[in-house]
Amino acid sequence: MNGAKSGPSPRRVAVRILRDIEQRQGFSNRILSEQLERHPELDRRDRGLITLLVYGVLRHRGRLDKLIDSFADKPKKVKGELRMILRVAAFELVELERPLGIANAEAGKLARRIDPHGRLSGMITAILHMIDRDWPIMDVALSDGSVLDALTHRWSVPRWLAARWLDALGPEQARARAQALSVPPTVDLRVDLHRSDAGTLRELLLAEQPKLEFIDVPEPAGDQPQCLRVRGGGDLFYGPAFEAGLFSIQSLGSQQAVRALDPQPGERVLDACAGMGTKTVQIAEHMRRRGEIVAVDASGERLEVLDAGRERAELEGELKLEIIEAELPATADALAADSFDAVLLDAPCTGLGNLGRHPELRWTALESNIGDRAELQAELLRWCAGMVRPGGRLVYAVCSLEPEEGEAIVAAFCSSSEGQAFTRELTQSWTPEQHHTDGFWLARLRRG
């Protein structure tokens, strides 16, 4: 035996995944998982490298393309798989600081599939050599240019979104947001405070994974006893603490909607767009698993994840959980109006607050998408309001910081005849630049 590794090259798999994301316009995490499942022979290190390359290239694509185009004789002819190979190699040079010889050799191997006679090898070598030599100077030049160009080419924000940020936030905050979204996000854990606490869980996780690094939650986030922020280590999904249901993986911003709703033991609560049930479980934790939760979503596949996790999350006993697959508001006949103490509407939106965790949205989202769901968002808010008992509360939340999806929807509702019965008690934004989390916006309304 010569000890040679079997299986595909991690870089080739990364290129294939990136091409698949580009062609299917799909979610990076789903396509990444699909592809990795096809290669069970890949070891943990190779899987880590593939993940790093995929998310890194998506996060820095605008910058990588600017470098490639600056040094290619005919940039428009550098396309398809060739461009993806160069993006991966340039990312390794610029962000991972790989030696030029290694990055160039690996790019050459990848190019053999589309260039068996090596006609492109000279061009690939020349482009990578110039990127390796000049990228620090280029970065400075891109950063010092106009703010719009800097956001687009240095920080890889699509130009239409960069222009929106500049208009809404001003140059300083827009640049801060872009910079915050250019680094890999942390992993945030939501501790089940009725079964453990942050200090105890921290010790358990360190015993499982000694290399795990804990990071302080930024001060502007305020008191967050349920949140532990980590980096490094291994796969947290397979440890004893996770299997025991002591924590869930959920970003800090996403955790705030249920905290604002503040469901109490014994209440009847509606999770109107439950998805895979991350917030449904969080609601149960706040209720100390006593009361009734109705979880509704249009996707039976997503709801199956919630149903399968009942035992781990202890969604039994004194808690009654009803799971309904339905396209809202089509369940109006099944659920009685004025019947819930609290309603959570985590509304469908563009997801533009998630550019850090879903960097592919930089290249798949369109400006026209922002208004596409406004009618549905408004309709869902009106329907959910009708489910709230007098004295009850409603939280509307979106993983987007674009005002058309948040403030505009709630303001229009509050000024309508249906909205006259409600008082807005709370409005919150969670931003990448201030809280180092995904962007989320929420409002809590109380019915009089």
N, C-alpha and C positions, 0 to 999 in steps of 0.2 A: 504493500500500500504506500502511496506517495503522499498521503495527507492532503491532497488537493480538495478544495471545496466543490461540492456538487450543487446543482441548481442554478438558476439564472442570476446574472449580475444585478445587484441592488440598483445600480444606476439605470440599467435597462428597464427594470420594473418601474422605477420612478418616472422615466420618460414615457412609458406606456400609460401610466396612470394620469400623468399630466395631459397627454394627448386625449385620453378618454374624457377627462373633465372638460377639456376645451370643446370637444366634438359633441358631447352629450349635454353640455351646459348644466351639469349635475352638481350635487353637493359633494365636496371633496371628501368628507369623512365617510360617506357611504361608498363611494367609488374606491377609495383607499382600502376600506374593509373588504369589499368584494374581491379586489385583486390580491390582497394578502391571503385571503382564504384559499385562493387557487394555488398558493405556494407554501404548503405546510412545512416544506423542507427548509425554508429560510430560518436561520437562527435569530435570536432576540436582537443581537447587534445589527444584523442586516435589516431587520424590520425597523429598528430605530433610525438607521441611516435613510431608508426609503421615506419614512415619515418626515424626517428633517428636510430632505431634498424637496419633497412635494410641497409642503407648507411654505418652505423658504422661498422657492421659486414663485409660488402664487403671491406671496406677501411682497416680493421685491420685483415683480415682473416688469413694471414700468421702468424702473431704474436699470435692470439688466438689459432690456431692449434698447434703451438709450445708449448704453455702453457698446452693445453689439453694433448698432446702426452707425455709431460715430466712427467705427474702425473698419466696417465692411465697405468694399469698393462699390457694391451694388446691393444696398440693404433690402430692397424689395424682393430680391431673389433668394434671400435667406429666409426661408419659410418652412412650414410644416415640421416634420421630424427633425430636420437639420437645425432649425431655430430652437427647438426644445432642447436638443443636445447641447447647443451653445449656452442656453439659459442655465442649464444644470451646471455646466463647467464654469461659467462666469460666477454663479452663486458660490461654488466651492472656492473660487479664487478670492472673491470679495468678502463674503461673510464668514466662511469657514477657514480662510487663510491657508488653503491647501497649496503646496508647492506647484509651480507652473508645470513642471515635468509630469507630475501625477495627473493633474487636471487635463492636460493635453493628451496624455496617453489614454486615459479613460474615454475622453471624447472621441479619439480616433477609433477605439474599439467599437464604440456605439455606432459610429458612422459607417462601419463596414457593411451593415445591413442594407443601407441605401446607396452605398458607394463602394462596391466590392473591389474596384480597381484603384482606389485611393486617389482619385482625381481631386477630391475636396480637401485632402489632408493639408496641403500647403495653405489654403485659405483659413482653415480651422486654426492651424498653428499661429498664423499671422495675427488673426483677430484676438486669440487668447493671449498672445505675447503682449500686444498693445494694451489690452485690458489690465493685465497683471502689472504692467509698467505705469499706467497712467490713471487707474481708477481713483486713487486718492485726490489727484488734482482735479479730475472730472467731478468728483463729489463736491469739492469746495466750489467749483464754478457753478454747478447746478444749484447749490444751496444759496449762493450769493446773487443769483439772478432774480427775476421777478418772482414774487411769492407764488403766483399761479403756476409758473413753470417749475418752481422748486417742489411744490406739492405734487405736481404731475410726474416729473422726471426723477426727482431725488427720493420722494417718499411714496411713489407708486399709487397715488390716489387718482382715480379716473377724472379727467379734466372737468366733466360736468359736475361731479360731486365736489371737487376742489373749489369750483366757482361758487357753488352754493354755500360751502363753509365760509369762504372769504366774505361773502355778502352777509351771512348771518352772525358770524363769530368775530370777524376782524382777523387781520394777518397773524397776530401773536397767538391767539387761541387756536386758529385753524392749523397753524404749524405745530403747535403742541399736541393737538389731536392726531395729526398725521404721524408724528414721531412716536406717540404712545402706541399706535396701531402697527408700527413697523417691527416691534419686538415680539417674540413668541409669548403668548399669554401664560399666566400662571394657572395652576390647577386649584380651584377653590372647592373646599369640602364643606358641606352643611352637616354639622353635628346634630344628632337627635338629642336634644338637651334633656329629654325625659328618660333617656336610657344611658346617657354618659355625659361627659363635659369635655371642653376643649383640651384641658390639661391631661386628663386621663387618656383621651384618644391619642393625643400627641405621643405619649409614652408607649402606647400599644403599637402605633405605626412605626415608631423608631425601632422597636424590638423586631418588627417584621422586616423593615427596610432601613438599615442604619445609615444609608447614604441620602435619605430623604432630607431635603432642606426646607425649613419653615420660614416664611416671609411675613413680616408684619403687615396687617391691613392698614392702608393709609389713614391718617387722622381725619381727613374730611368725611370719611365713611361713618364716623361716630362709633358708638358702642355696637359691636357685632359679635356677641359671645358665641353664636352658633356657627361662626365661620373660621375655618383654618385654611391658610393659603400655603401651598407647597410647590416645590420644583424639584425635579430630579427623582431619584429612586427608580422604582419599576412600575409595573401595572397594578394600580391600586384596586382594580376590580376583582382580583383573585385572592386577596388576603383574608384572614379570619375575621378582622374587624369589619370589613365590608360585608362578608357573608353573614355576619351576625346582625347586620342592619344598623350598625352604630352610626353610620354616616352615608350621605349621598354625595355624588359629584355634581355640583351646580355652581355656576358663576355667582360672584357676590351681587352683581346687579340683578340677576334673575331671582335671587333669594328675597328681594325686597317687596315684591308684590304681595306675597302671602303675609309677610310681616306687617305690611300696611293694612291688609284685610283683618288681621288679628282674630281669626276664628277661635271660638271658645268651646270648652267641653259642653256637650249636650245640645249644641246648635245644629241646625240643618243648613248645609252649605252646598252650593253649586259651583263646580269647576267646569265652566262652559266650553272651553277649548282645551281639554285635558292632555291631548297628545299622548306621550308615553307615561304620563303620570308623575313626573318629578315633583310638580307643585301639588298634586293630589296627596302624595305621601307627606309633603311638608304641611299641608292643611291638617292631616291626621295627627301629625306630631303636635301641632299647636293645640288641637282639641284633646290632647292626651288620650287619643283613640276612644273617645266617648262622644257619641252623637251620630249624625247621619251625613254622608257625603254622596252626592250624585255627580259622577264624572261623565261628561259627554264629549265625543269627538267624532268627526266624519270618517276617520280611518280606523277600521277594525284591526289592521296590522299594528298600529301604534298602541291601541288599547290592549292588545294581547300582551304587550310588554308589561303594562300595569297589572293585568290580571295574573300574569306569571310571577310577579314579584310580591303577591299578597303575603305569602308566608314570611319572606325575609323582612318585609316592612311591618309585619304584625297587623295587617289590616283585617282583623277578625275580632271575635269576642264582643265587647260592648260597642264596637264601631260597626255601623251598617254602611256598607259601600255598595252602591248601585252603579253599574257601568252600562252606558247606553251608547250604541253606535248610531249616529244620526247626523244629518246635515242641518245645522241650525239655520233658521229658527223653525225647522220642520217638526221639532218636538213640542211645539206649543200645545198640542192637544194632549200629549202624554204627561206634561208637567203643569201643575196648577199654578196660576198666577198668584202673586203675593204669598208665596209659600216658603221662602228661604230667608234665614237670618242674615246670610252673607253670600255674595256672588262674586266670583272671580272671572273676569273676561280677559284672558291673555290673547288678545286679538291677532288674527293673521295679518302680517305686514310684510314689508320688504326685507326685514332683517338687517337693515343697513347699520344698526348698532353693533353687529357681530362681525365686522370686517377683520378683527383680530383672530377670532376663532374660526371664521369661515372666509378666508382671504379670497376664495374664488368669486365671491360676490362683487369684488372690485371689477371683475371682467365679465360677469354674466348679468349684473343688474343694469337696468336702464333708467334714465330719469323719468320716463313715462310710467314706470312701475309705481312711483310714489303715489300717484292719484288713482291707480287702477282699482284699489280695494277700498277706497273711501266710502263708496255706497254700502258695501258689505259691512265695513267697520261701524258705520252709523246705524245700520239696520240691526246688527248684533247688539250694540249698546242699548238701543231702544227696547229690544226684546228682553235682554238681561235685566233692564230696569223694571220691567213688568213682573219679574220673578221675585223682586225684593219686598219683604214685608214692611209695613210702616215701622219706622225706627231702625230698620236694617241698613246694611251698607253694601256698596258695590265698588269694586276696584277694577278700573280699566287700565291695562298695561300693554305696552308694545316694546319689542326689542329694536327700536328705531328712535333716533333723536330728531327726525325730520318733523317739523311742526304740523304738516298736513296730516300726519298719521296719529298725532297725539293731541296737542293743544287744540287744534282746529276741530277735531271730532268731538271732544268733550265740551268745548265752548259752544258749539252749535247745538248740542243736546241740551245743555243747561239753559239755553235761551229759548228752547222749544216749549210747547205746551206740556209735553210729558216730563220735561226736565224741571218744570217749576216746582215739582214735589220734592226735588233733591237739593241739598246744599253741598257745595264742594268743600271738603274739610282739609284736603291735603293734596299737594302737587309735588312730585319729586323727579329729579333727573339724576341718572348715574352715568358718568362720562368716562371715557378712556383716559383723558388727560388729567382729570382730577382724582378719580377713584381707582385708576388702573384696572378697570373691569370693562366688560362689554357695555355698550350704550343701551340704557333702558329708560323709559319714561312711564310714569304712572300718575293716576289721580284717584282719590278716594271720595266717593259721594255717599251721603247719608239721606235716606228717605225720611221726610217729616211725618 
